[in-house]
Amino acid sequence: MDMKDLYKKFVTGTFDDKGILTGFEVHVPDNFNFGYDVIDEIAKNDPDRRAMVWVNESGEEHIFTYSDLMKKSNQVANMLLAHGVKKGDKVISVLKRHYQFWFLTIALCKIGAILIPATNQLMKKDYTYRFKAADVKYVVATAEGEVSDHIEEAVAEYGGITEKYIVRGDREGWISFDKEIEKYPDTLDRIENNVNDDMLLYFTSGTTGYPKMVLHNHYYAAAHIQTAKYWHNISGDTLHFTISESGWGKCMWGKMYGQFACAAAIFVYDFDRFHSADILQKIQDYKITSLCAPPTMFRMFIKEGIEGYDLSGLKYSTIAGEALNPEVYNRWLEYTGLKLMEGFGQTETVVVVANIPGMEPKPGSMGKPMPLFNVDIVDEDGNSLPAGETGEIVIRTKNNKQIGMFKEYYKNPEETHNSWHDDIYHTGDTAWRDEDGYYWYVGRTDDVIKASGYRIGPFEIESVLMEHPAVLEVAVTGAKDPIRGQVVKATIVLTKDYKGKGDEALVKELQNYVKKNTAPYKYPRIVEFVDELPKTISGKIRRVAIRDNDNK
């Protein structure tokens, strides 16, 4: 088999007469393991095939082949096994965008241990909570910044960490990951597992309460072929760049399972702070062919002046993480000739709704349901809604089982049942579909504003306000009102040119701007200017914090 077609070994796709995907099935063996059956399979048949191009801000560059990934992951696996790591052990990684993350992820998959990716932005209390909640035994973390300081403080309080490994540096009491792995062989006998075994655990960054633990099995890796092949449009000749730190679920969506199953190469830029000029330069210099990033980053690319860069190598661009402003779509198309193909999914799933190859995207629409899932829009009683009516996005499942979705919220059966019961998984996101079957995002179920009988989603108003030159960031929420029940409130961070100019005249100007550019009933009756918006650790705006503050 040509390794470019390896993914066909694990999935079956069916297509209509226009070549658009209409069916998708996953059929992996009972002992499927991404490490052995994808990485090692390609390495043995096409060892010199490029797998990862890694660069950092200091100018370091490493190009890894599939053979490199196999051998390095084997060394890591042998090291961890020798140090007592076994099947089912929880290992938390805090590795930014270091290439060692890929060695570790594949190694843990081969061993059968459970990876818990975490962002380097966490603080001591965040680590303490995660250690205790998941019964973490091992830590692998970067030496850069203050990450290991915060972990040390948490370890002292937790007391359950067996060993700590440090990457790209040294620290007393920690094992040097980079030095230690060189002591171990680069071959490994297959360790048997079952495809239903636990593989990956993520802490969600929800807008309310403590983060939930999302647990995935080995099916998750194979299901992401749908994400890579049929949303990112990945082929064996692709150099794909998803902009994400290794601590977020988006990394697995765009830098791991599906891309490697398609025998493609990924591009990793190891940076600390996002600078649009740096990213655009990398896209130009490394001739990136496929790009995926949130709408905010595309907006920054446009403001940076993308006409000053040669992006002719780009062949495809996808977008996710927030709902897409049509203005961003149109400007990107104007500059690059590429349509932004939006997709929607969650930490709990692979891609659920998307604009896929062959489809004509509608700017601002998430696209249509992916064939792996039975997606619907329902009312509060679970009844399907007709076109044009807003409801919750759900996935209808059979016996609460569905390939491509999480197993459960770990150690939280009540929360699992609240979200997934009666063969329906509730996403907590709302949308409406048009007569052509395209889905249009509205907002989170707890973010929907009900004012004077209207159901108002924050995104459309935020989209309009973001087009005004005074607005850098905005969060739209519902504020209590004795007459209307709720009114629309806009909490705004001003751009530098408007700093200090947040007076009543600007309030009126912004209100009229919204009235002019969307339905008048949606305009914000309350406008508040702030220096910054409350956000989760992953950068999502916490509208609930604004509402709670208003209700004090």
DONUDO-855128 format. One line per field, with one value per residue (C-alpha): residue number from 0; x, y negated, z. Coordinates in steps of 0.1 Angstrom, whole numbers. Example, Ala and Ser with C-alpha at 12.3 -4.5 7.8 and 13.67 -1.06 7.14 Angstrom:
n = [0, 1]
px = [123, 137]
py = [45, 11]
pz = [78, 71]
END
This chain:
n = [0, 1, 2, 3, 4, 5, 6, 7, 8, 9, 10, 11, 12, 13, 14, 15, 16, 17, 18, 19, 20, 21, 22, 23, 24, 25, 26, 27, 28, 29, 30, 31, 32, 33, 34, 35, 36, 37, 38, 39, 40, 41, 42, 43, 44, 45, 46, 47, 48, 49, 50, 51, 52, 53, 54, 55, 56, 57, 58, 59, 60, 61, 62, 63, 64, 65, 66, 67, 68, 69, 70, 71, 72, 73, 74, 75, 76, 77, 78, 79, 80, 81, 82, 83, 84, 85, 86, 87, 88, 89, 90, 91, 92, 93, 94, 95, 96, 97, 98, 99, 100, 101, 102, 103, 104, 105, 106, 107, 108, 109, 110, 111, 112, 113, 114, 115, 116, 117, 118, 119, 120, 121, 122, 123, 124, 125, 126, 127, 128, 129, 130, 131, 132, 133, 134, 135, 136, 137, 138, 139, 140, 141, 142, 143, 144, 145, 146, 147, 148, 149, 150, 151, 152, 153, 154, 155, 156, 157, 158, 159, 160, 161, 162, 163, 164, 165, 166, 167, 168, 169, 170, 171, 172, 173, 174, 175, 176, 177, 178, 179, 180, 181, 182, 183, 184, 185, 186, 187, 188, 189, 190, 191, 192, 193, 194, 195, 196, 197, 198, 199, 200, 201, 202, 203, 204, 205, 206, 207, 208, 209, 210, 211, 212, 213, 214, 215, 216, 217, 218, 219, 220, 221, 222, 223, 224, 225, 226, 227, 228, 229, 230, 231, 232, 233, 234, 235, 236, 237, 238, 239, 240, 241, 242, 243, 244, 245, 246, 247, 248, 249, 250, 251, 252, 253, 254, 255, 256, 257, 258, 259, 260, 261, 262, 263, 264, 265, 266, 267, 268, 269, 270, 271, 272, 273, 274, 275, 276, 277, 278, 279, 280, 281, 282, 283, 284, 285, 286, 287, 288, 289, 290, 291, 292, 293, 294, 295, 296, 297, 298, 299, 300, 301, 302, 303, 304, 305, 306, 307, 308, 309, 310, 311, 312, 313, 314, 315, 316, 317, 318, 319, 320, 321, 322, 323, 324, 325, 326, 327, 328, 329, 330, 331, 332, 333, 334, 335, 336, 337, 338, 339, 340, 341, 342, 343, 344, 345, 346, 347, 348, 349, 350, 351, 352, 353, 354, 355, 356, 357, 358, 359, 360, 361, 362, 363, 364, 365, 366, 367, 368, 369, 370, 371, 372, 373, 374, 375, 376, 377, 378, 379, 380, 381, 382, 383, 384, 385, 386, 387, 388, 389, 390, 391, 392, 393, 394, 395, 396, 397, 398, 399, 400, 401, 402, 403, 404, 405, 406, 407, 408, 409, 410, 411, 412, 413, 414, 415, 416, 417, 418, 419, 420, 421, 422, 423, 424, 425, 426, 427, 428, 429, 430, 431, 432, 433, 434, 435, 436, 437, 438, 439, 440, 441, 442, 443, 444, 445, 446, 447, 448, 449, 450, 451, 452, 453, 454, 455, 456, 457, 458, 459, 460, 461, 462, 463, 464, 465, 466, 467, 468, 469, 470, 471, 472, 473, 474, 475, 476, 477, 478, 479, 480, 481, 482, 483, 484, 485, 486, 487, 488, 489, 490, 491, 492, 493, 494, 495, 496, 497, 498, 499, 500, 501, 502, 503, 504, 505, 506, 507, 508, 509, 510, 511, 512, 513, 514, 515, 516, 517, 518, 519, 520, 521, 522, 523, 524, 525, 526, 527, 528, 529, 530, 531, 532, 533, 534, 535, 536, 537, 538, 539, 540, 541, 542, 543, 544, 545, 546, 547, 548, 549, 550, 551]
px = [0, 12, 16, -2, -33, -27, -58, -80, -70, -89, -118, -143, -157, -185, -192, -219, -216, -199, -172, -184, -181, -215, -206, -177, -171, -142, -132, -100, -89, -96, -59, -56, -29, -19, 17, 23, -3, 3, 36, 56, 38, 48, 83, 88, 75, 87, 113, 125, 91, 90, 68, 75, 92, 100, 114, 115, 120, 158, 163, 166, 153, 147, 131, 119, 110, 85, 115, 127, 93, 93, 128, 125, 91, 105, 134, 109, 87, 117, 128, 94, 89, 123, 112, 80, 54, 28, -5, -32, -8, -16, 12, 7, 27, 34, 56, 45, 53, 85, 91, 95, 57, 53, 79, 61, 25, 34, 54, 25, 1, 24, 27, -10, -4, -28, -16, -29, -18, -17, -9, 21, -1, -13, -5, 2, -35, -43, -17, -28, -64, -54, -30, -56, -86, -68, -45, -15, 17, 43, 50, 69, 74, 95, 124, 115, 97, 83, 64, 86, 83, 46, 47, 71, 48, 18, 38, 47, 11, -2, 24, 15, 40, 64, 88, 93, 110, 123, 127, 151, 170, 180, 167, 176, 152, 140, 152, 166, 142, 166, 196, 179, 162, 196, 204, 176, 172, 152, 133, 103, 82, 45, 26, -10, -40, -77, -91, -115, -87, -82, -56, -61, -75, -82, -93, -119, -117, -154, -170, -185, -172, -140, -127, -142, -120, -127, -116, -109, -100, -79, -108, -104, -71, -87, -118, -96, -90, -123, -109, -77, -87, -122, -120, -84, -82, -49, -30, 4, 20, 7, 27, 0, 2, -23, -16, -20, 0, 3, -18, -50, -73, -68, -32, -46, -70, -44, -9, -12, -36, -54, -25, 0, -26, -27, 12, 14, 39, 31, 47, 54, 65, 76, 69, 57, 38, 18, 31, 12, 43, 64, 37, 32, 69, 70, 41, 60, 95, 85, 59, 31, 4, -25, -33, -58, -62, -90, -107, -89, -56, -68, -81, -47, -31, -53, -45, -8, -10, -8, -4, 33, 39, 41, 15, 12, 22, -10, -36, -62, -73, -96, -109, -123, -124, -148, -176, -164, -170, -180, -158, -127, -138, -142, -109, -89, -105, -96, -60, -53, -79, -87, -120, -120, -136, -151, -156, -171, -164, -154, -128, -153, -154, -136, -150, -188, -200, -178, -174, -157, -139, -163, -188, -194, -191, -215, -195, -203, -218, -202, -211, -231, -229, -201, -212, -197, -223, -261, -263, -295, -309, -335, -357, -356, -376, -352, -376, -360, -365, -373, -351, -347, -354, -326, -319, -292, -268, -269, -255, -279, -261, -269, -268, -247, -219, -203, -169, -152, -167, -153, -160, -171, -163, -138, -149, -180, -210, -235, -220, -216, -254, -263, -246, -253, -285, -314, -290, -285, -253, -259, -231, -244, -240, -269, -274, -300, -299, -311, -331, -299, -289, -260, -256, -252, -237, -256, -238, -236, -269, -261, -250, -283, -300, -338, -350, -385, -395, -364, -337, -305, -271, -240, -219, -237, -236, -199, -192, -207, -190, -156, -158, -158, -123, -128, -133, -104, -123, -160, -182, -220, -241, -277, -282, -313, -340, -373, -393, -377, -364, -330, -313, -282, -249, -216, -184, -157, -119, -110, -82, -52, -64, -96, -81, -96, -123, -150, -176, -213, -208, -189, -216, -242, -220, -215, -252, -262, -235, -251, -286, -274, -256, -280, -316, -323, -336, -301, -283, -266, -287, -258, -222, -193, -156, -130, -93, -96, -122, -123, -111, -105, -69, -74, -83, -121, -141, -160, -193, -206, -181, -195, -230, -221, -204, -235, -258, -238]
py = [0, -35, -52, -82, -60, -45, -62, -40, -11, -25, -44, -42, -73, -75, -105, -120, -127, -160, -143, -156, -133, -118, -88, -80, -49, -39, -2, 3, 36, 44, 37, 5, -18, -50, -47, -12, -12, -47, -61, -28, -15, -46, -45, -9, -14, -50, -58, -90, -106, -140, -141, -174, -206, -223, -258, -282, -319, -314, -301, -264, -241, -203, -182, -148, -119, -92, -70, -96, -97, -59, -57, -87, -76, -41, -55, -76, -45, -24, -51, -55, -18, -15, -42, -24, -40, -14, -11, -33, -57, -94, -116, -153, -172, -209, -213, -244, -236, -216, -187, -165, -166, -145, -119, -117, -115, -86, -68, -70, -57, -27, -20, -25, -52, -82, -116, -148, -178, -211, -247, -265, -293, -273, -284, -264, -261, -248, -221, -211, -207, -187, -164, -156, -153, -129, -111, -122, -102, -117, -151, -161, -199, -226, -243, -275, -303, -297, -265, -242, -266, -264, -227, -223, -242, -220, -188, -197, -202, -171, -145, -119, -126, -97, -114, -147, -151, -184, -193, -218, -225, -210, -214, -197, -170, -165, -140, -155, -141, -149, -133, -103, -90, -87, -58, -36, -16, -28, 4, 16, 48, 41, 38, 50, 29, 26, -2, -10, -15, -50, -71, -108, -131, -168, -194, -216, -253, -259, -292, -279, -258, -237, -222, -188, -159, -147, -111, -96, -61, -49, -53, -90, -89, -71, -93, -124, -112, -128, -161, -160, -144, -157, -191, -202, -186, -169, -147, -130, -161, -186, -207, -216, -244, -245, -273, -258, -252, -215, -220, -225, -200, -218, -205, -169, -181, -197, -184, -148, -120, -127, -145, -116, -90, -108, -105, -143, -166, -191, -225, -235, -270, -271, -306, -323, -353, -356, -381, -380, -392, -363, -338, -353, -352, -315, -307, -324, -310, -274, -274, -262, -246, -243, -266, -264, -291, -309, -339, -363, -353, -357, -392, -400, -387, -411, -440, -432, -436, -402, -418, -423, -385, -358, -333, -317, -283, -282, -259, -255, -274, -263, -281, -272, -280, -310, -318, -334, -371, -373, -404, -383, -356, -382, -400, -367, -356, -390, -388, -351, -337, -311, -305, -300, -267, -269, -239, -232, -207, -204, -189, -161, -153, -154, -178, -178, -204, -218, -232, -203, -200, -204, -224, -261, -278, -305, -332, -330, -295, -265, -243, -210, -180, -156, -121, -104, -120, -122, -160, -178, -211, -207, -226, -223, -191, -174, -179, -186, -222, -233, -255, -290, -283, -285, -255, -235, -215, -178, -145, -116, -84, -48, -33, -63, -50, -69, -67, -101, -112, -111, -81, -101, -130, -111, -104, -126, -103, -131, -156, -129, -121, -157, -162, -127, -109, -92, -87, -124, -143, -180, -203, -233, -253, -269, -274, -274, -258, -273, -257, -243, -226, -250, -256, -291, -295, -316, -311, -290, -280, -301, -331, -335, -368, -369, -405, -417, -382, -380, -354, -372, -355, -375, -367, -386, -418, -412, -407, -440, -459, -444, -461, -495, -510, -519, -483, -460, -433, -430, -407, -409, -397, -401, -426, -425, -451, -456, -462, -440, -412, -416, -441, -438, -449, -454, -454, -469, -472, -502, -503, -524, -553, -555, -550, -576, -586, -563, -590, -593, -604, -572, -551, -566, -561, -524, -519, -535, -515, -483, -495, -503, -470, -445, -443, -474, -453, -439, -471, -473, -495, -494, -500, -497, -505, -484, -479, -441, -413, -384, -352, -315, -302, -292, -328, -324, -354, -346, -362, -346, -367, -399, -388, -378, -411, -430, -410, -418]
pz = [0, -8, 25, 12, 13, 47, 61, 38, 58, 88, 73, 44, 28, 3, -20, -42, -79, -71, -51, -18, 12, 22, 44, 67, 88, 110, 110, 129, 145, 182, 190, 170, 183, 166, 176, 160, 133, 119, 129, 128, 97, 77, 92, 81, 46, 38, 65, 49, 45, 61, 91, 110, 103, 136, 141, 170, 176, 182, 147, 155, 129, 129, 102, 115, 93, 102, 110, 135, 152, 155, 169, 193, 206, 211, 232, 253, 258, 269, 292, 308, 311, 329, 353, 362, 339, 330, 313, 327, 345, 341, 327, 324, 298, 298, 267, 249, 212, 218, 194, 225, 229, 198, 210, 243, 229, 206, 233, 259, 232, 226, 264, 270, 296, 295, 283, 299, 278, 297, 287, 301, 313, 343, 378, 410, 420, 384, 386, 421, 410, 380, 399, 425, 401, 377, 401, 381, 387, 363, 349, 318, 316, 299, 316, 299, 319, 354, 345, 367, 396, 396, 393, 422, 444, 434, 437, 473, 481, 462, 472, 446, 418, 413, 389, 371, 337, 324, 287, 272, 304, 338, 373, 406, 415, 379, 353, 321, 295, 266, 282, 297, 265, 248, 272, 258, 226, 197, 191, 210, 210, 205, 238, 232, 239, 231, 210, 238, 263, 277, 258, 263, 289, 285, 311, 295, 299, 306, 314, 346, 375, 376, 344, 335, 325, 290, 284, 250, 239, 209, 185, 188, 169, 139, 139, 134, 99, 92, 106, 86, 53, 49, 65, 64, 30, 39, 14, 16, -1, 24, 48, 73, 99, 127, 151, 186, 217, 227, 257, 238, 220, 188, 187, 184, 158, 136, 145, 153, 145, 113, 96, 103, 93, 59, 58, 56, 72, 99, 106, 142, 151, 188, 199, 231, 220, 188, 163, 130, 110, 123, 114, 79, 74, 83, 59, 32, 39, 45, 17, 40, 19, 45, 73, 102, 129, 148, 132, 155, 140, 104, 114, 127, 95, 75, 98, 95, 57, 41, 7, 18, 19, -7, 4, -30, -15, 4, -12, 15, 47, 75, 105, 139, 176, 172, 149, 117, 109, 72, 68, 77, 52, 24, 31, 32, -1, -16, -6, -11, -34, -7, 9, 47, 53, 88, 111, 145, 172, 208, 231, 234, 197, 164, 138, 139, 114, 86, 52, 34, 0, -29, -9, -16, 18, 29, 47, 84, 83, 101, 71, 73, 97, 91, 81, 111, 133, 133, 141, 149, 162, 189, 213, 251, 250, 224, 195, 160, 149, 114, 93, 106, 142, 168, 191, 206, 185, 196, 184, 183, 194, 196, 231, 242, 220, 192, 176, 175, 208, 243, 266, 296, 319, 340, 376, 370, 361, 370, 346, 319, 323, 322, 289, 273, 281, 262, 233, 228, 235, 242, 230, 249, 217, 198, 160, 133, 99, 66, 39, 23, 55, 64, 102, 116, 150, 176, 209, 240, 256, 287, 266, 246, 255, 258, 254, 247, 234, 211, 214, 207, 202, 212, 182, 155, 176, 185, 148, 138, 166, 157, 124, 140, 142, 179, 190, 198, 218, 228, 248, 244, 273, 286, 315, 337, 329, 348, 316, 290, 312, 296, 274, 253, 269, 251, 272, 250, 250, 228, 203, 211, 189, 209, 244, 268, 243, 257, 262, 256, 220, 212, 229, 206, 176, 184, 191, 158, 140, 153, 144, 109, 103, 119, 132, 153, 183, 187, 195, 229, 252, 276, 266, 291, 283, 301, 300, 295, 293, 317, 300, 306, 307, 270, 261, 257, 269, 302, 295, 327, 347, 332, 340, 376, 382, 368, 392, 424]
END
